Amino acid sequence: MYQNKQALALGSVVFLFFAFIMLIFVALWAWPKYNVYKQELNGRAALKEAEWSKQILIEEAKAREQAALMQAKAKVTLAEAEGKAKIVRAKAEGAADIERAKAAAEANRIIGESLKNNEEYLRYIWIKGLQDGNGERIYIPTEAGLPILEAGKAGK
């Protein structure tokens, strides 16, 4: 029985030795294949990362382009609104000028009507103006249509 145990132990040791040798051969055979597989997966991961980076850059560029278009449209809309406001303002100012001119014309008409056939009032205003004058020269036409010049200087 002792020999059986020794034979069994020796068989176990030989089996373990061959199993260990086989494990080393399998490891040596599988290790390069694992490295290739690992590099392939790393390459795929890098490719996917590059594709996603590219997609991100494309989307960012699209977003910038859309933002620029929206800003341009907003500027155009603002310019149009400012232009319309200027037109409305100009029309309002023109209408105000027309109304002022109408009012001035009406005032002139009323004054003109009130001065017709009112020689005494016109003479009064003329005399008042002469009294308020500050050393002004007045040229009075004479018989030949020639004014008397420098008559005011004789007294000075």
HELIX and SHEET records of a PDB file:
HELIX    1   1 TYR A    2  LEU A  115  1                                 114    
HELIX    2   2 GLU A  119  ASP A  132  1                                  14    
HELIX    3   3 GLY A  152  GLY A  155  5                                   4    
END                                                                             
